[in-house]
Amino acid sequence: MLQAMTVQVSQRGVLTLPKELRDAYHLKTGDDLTLIDLGGVFVLSPRRSHIDALAAQITEALTAQGETLESMLRALREERERYGDR
């Protein structure tokens, strides 16, 4: 379903999604949506963002390997220096 729909921002910043979309995606009062700002283009998704969960998994994996924030920053500086030598 690729079609443009117009919504209006109310005085308090509230958007009302058209009933057609709410019904199509089974959205109910109180459901959370993910809003991503792509430089002025807004993407509104009924799916939850997985970014925080992925970041937590990466952190857990690196911590289990003995990595710390300091060790990762040191590795980043070393890589940047190596690229600067090219």
C-alpha positions as CSV (number, residue, x, y, z in Angstrom):
1,M,0.0,0.0,0.0
2,L,2.0,3.0,-1.3
3,Q,0.0,6.1,-1.1
4,A,0.4,9.5,0.3
5,M,-1.9,10.6,3.1
6,T,-2.2,14.0,4.7
7,V,-2.3,14.3,8.5
8,Q,-2.4,17.5,10.5
9,V,-0.5,18.5,13.6
10,S,-2.9,19.7,16.4
11,Q,-2.1,22.5,18.8
12,R,-0.5,20.1,21.2
13,G,1.5,18.3,18.6
14,V,-0.9,15.3,18.2
15,L,-1.2,13.5,14.9
16,T,-4.3,11.5,14.0
17,L,-3.5,8.5,11.8
18,P,-6.3,7.8,9.3
19,K,-8.6,5.0,10.3
20,E,-7.7,3.0,7.2
21,L,-4.1,2.8,8.5
22,R,-5.0,2.1,12.1
23,D,-7.2,-0.8,10.9
24,A,-4.7,-2.1,8.4
25,Y,-2.0,-2.4,11.0
26,H,-4.2,-3.3,14.0
27,L,-3.2,-0.1,15.9
28,K,-5.0,0.6,19.1
29,T,-5.0,3.4,21.6
30,G,-1.8,3.4,23.5
31,D,0.3,1.4,21.0
32,D,3.8,2.6,20.6
33,L,5.2,3.6,17.2
34,T,8.8,4.2,16.2
35,L,9.5,7.6,14.6
36,I,12.8,8.1,12.8
37,D,13.9,11.5,11.4
38,L,15.9,11.1,8.2
39,G,16.9,14.7,7.8
40,G,13.4,16.0,7.6
41,V,11.8,12.9,6.2
42,F,9.9,11.2,8.9
43,V,9.5,7.4,9.0
44,L,6.7,6.2,11.3
45,S,6.7,2.5,11.9
46,P,4.3,0.3,13.9
47,R,7.3,-1.9,14.6
48,R,9.5,-1.3,17.5
49,S,13.0,-0.1,16.8
50,H,15.6,-2.8,17.2
51,I,18.5,-0.4,17.6
52,D,18.5,-0.4,21.4
53,A,18.2,-4.2,21.6
54,L,21.1,-4.6,19.1
55,A,23.3,-2.1,20.9
56,A,22.7,-4.0,24.2
57,Q,23.6,-7.3,22.5
58,I,26.8,-5.9,21.1
59,T,27.7,-4.4,24.4
60,E,27.1,-7.7,26.1
61,A,29.2,-9.6,23.6
62,L,32.1,-7.1,23.8
63,T,32.0,-7.1,27.6
64,A,32.1,-10.9,27.6
65,Q,35.3,-10.7,25.5
66,G,36.8,-8.4,28.1
67,E,36.4,-5.2,26.1
68,T,35.9,-1.9,27.8
69,L,34.9,1.5,26.5
70,E,38.6,2.6,26.9
71,S,39.9,-0.4,25.0
72,M,37.5,0.2,22.1
73,L,38.3,3.9,22.0
74,R,42.0,3.1,22.0
75,A,41.5,0.6,19.1
76,L,39.5,3.3,17.2
77,R,42.3,5.8,17.6
78,E,44.8,3.3,16.4
79,E,42.8,2.5,13.3
80,R,42.4,6.3,12.6
81,E,46.1,6.7,12.9
82,R,46.7,3.8,10.5
83,Y,44.4,5.3,7.9
84,G,46.2,8.7,8.3
85,D,49.5,7.0,7.4
86,R,48.2,5.9,4.0
